[in-house]
Amino acid sequence: MRRGSLALSLCVLVVVVFQPAPAQAQFWRWIDEMSGPGPFQGPGFEWKLVCFGDQPDSPARGGRGEALGILGPGCLTRPVPPRARRGWVNVEFDLLKADKNPLQYANREQDRDVALTLLEPSVWWSPAIWVDTGVGLGVAWFSGPGFPTFHRAFFEPIRVNLKLLTLIGRARSENPPEWLDFFSIRASAVVLPRSFRAEDFGAIPGTFQTSREVLQSYAVAVDFEPLIRYLRR
């Protein structure tokens, strides 16, 4: 119930702040297991807030992609064509859940589910049309039926977004089609600098403690913007 209330509150915040543009990218994210619960996996949603570049975008034209326009134009302020962007600011919202939880509980029948909800602004720049790099800083909420919801700050010192189809296309052509940018794979390091204890997750006190966590994270992402731009031509 707490997980649902937290997710609903964050969704309302995102909808109120970022209307009328819904998520511009969706992905499935996986974060490595902590010293305790994990690994975590689940869906994520992403919005581009501000884009930087010298070339303004041309007005959208109607066409067969018009209905897909509800998914968002790509940048909420000062639209810039994707391949003319020097950088941009994103906000990301993830709903993940642990596959397992090996901590020790007094009640063996205890529900050990651990949910992880992330809200993360990030800054990105693009050194090449087939790769984006960035850094992120956000808040992680841990919730479950066996313990009160608590939160931790986290940061990602390096995030890499590899546009695999674009990279393959770049090997064949100097200027591969823009719609190939829709698919990418991501990798990053997630650092949780504060300590965790067994009692944080409702487990037997004193049976688990860690000073910090540094976790690997991977995702498969779909960016709607290149598809929308292609269909609107």
ChimeraX attribute file (.defattr): number of C-alpha atoms within 10 A of each C-alpha:
attribute: neighborCount
match mode: 1-to-1
recipient: residues
	/A:1	9
	/A:2	13
	/A:3	19
	/A:4	9
	/A:5	10
	/A:6	15
	/A:7	18
	/A:8	12
	/A:9	12
	/A:10	15
	/A:11	13
	/A:12	12
	/A:13	11
	/A:14	18
	/A:15	14
	/A:16	10
	/A:17	10
	/A:18	16
	/A:19	11
	/A:20	12
	/A:21	19
	/A:22	18
	/A:23	25
	/A:24	20
	/A:25	21
	/A:26	20
	/A:27	20
	/A:28	18
	/A:29	22
	/A:30	22
	/A:31	23
	/A:32	18
	/A:33	20
	/A:34	19
	/A:35	18
	/A:36	19
	/A:37	20
	/A:38	22
	/A:39	20
	/A:40	21
	/A:41	23
	/A:42	18
	/A:43	17
	/A:44	23
	/A:45	20
	/A:46	21
	/A:47	24
	/A:48	26
	/A:49	18
	/A:50	17
	/A:51	24
	/A:52	20
	/A:53	17
	/A:54	10
	/A:55	12
	/A:56	13
	/A:57	13
	/A:58	9
	/A:59	7
	/A:60	13
	/A:61	12
	/A:62	12
	/A:63	10
	/A:64	12
	/A:65	16
	/A:66	14
	/A:67	12
	/A:68	16
	/A:69	20
	/A:70	14
	/A:71	17
	/A:72	20
	/A:73	22
	/A:74	27
	/A:75	22
	/A:76	16
	/A:77	12
	/A:78	12
	/A:79	21
	/A:80	22
	/A:81	18
	/A:82	22
	/A:83	14
	/A:84	16
	/A:85	19
	/A:86	16
	/A:87	20
	/A:88	20
	/A:89	19
	/A:90	19
	/A:91	20
	/A:92	20
	/A:93	22
	/A:94	22
	/A:95	20
	/A:96	23
	/A:97	23
	/A:98	21
	/A:99	15
	/A:100	15
	/A:101	18
	/A:102	11
	/A:103	17
	/A:104	19
	/A:105	19
	/A:106	10
	/A:107	9
	/A:108	8
	/A:109	7
	/A:110	13
	/A:111	12
	/A:112	23
	/A:113	18
	/A:114	23
	/A:115	22
	/A:116	22
	/A:117	22
	/A:118	21
	/A:119	21
	/A:120	20
	/A:121	19
	/A:122	18
	/A:123	18
	/A:124	21
	/A:125	17
	/A:126	19
	/A:127	11
	/A:128	11
	/A:129	19
	/A:130	21
	/A:131	19
	/A:132	18
	/A:133	19
	/A:134	20
	/A:135	18
	/A:136	21
	/A:137	17
	/A:138	17
	/A:139	15
	/A:140	18
	/A:141	18
	/A:142	20
	/A:143	24
	/A:144	20
	/A:145	17
	/A:146	17
	/A:147	17
	/A:148	13
	/A:149	18
	/A:150	12
	/A:151	13
	/A:152	15
	/A:153	16
	/A:154	21
	/A:155	20
	/A:156	21
	/A:157	13
	/A:158	13
	/A:159	21
	/A:160	19
	/A:161	22
	/A:162	21
	/A:163	21
	/A:164	17
	/A:165	17
	/A:166	24
	/A:167	19
	/A:168	13
	/A:169	18
	/A:170	15
	/A:171	10
	/A:172	10
	/A:173	11
	/A:174	8
	/A:175	11
	/A:176	18
	/A:177	14
	/A:178	17
	/A:179	18
	/A:180	20
	/A:181	26
	/A:182	19
	/A:183	21
	/A:184	23
	/A:185	18
	/A:186	19
	/A:187	19
	/A:188	21
	/A:189	19
	/A:190	21
	/A:191	17
	/A:192	20
	/A:193	14
	/A:194	12
	/A:195	12
	/A:196	19
	/A:197	17
	/A:198	18
	/A:199	18
	/A:200	19
	/A:201	28
	/A:202	19
	/A:203	21
	/A:204	16
	/A:205	15
	/A:206	10
	/A:207	12
	/A:208	17
	/A:209	15
	/A:210	13
	/A:211	10
	/A:212	14
	/A:213	18
	/A:214	17
	/A:215	17
	/A:216	17
	/A:217	20
	/A:218	19
	/A:219	21
	/A:220	18
	/A:221	23
	/A:222	19
	/A:223	21
	/A:224	22
	/A:225	23
	/A:226	20
	/A:227	18
	/A:228	24
	/A:229	21
	/A:230	14
	/A:231	18
	/A:232	16
	/A:233	11
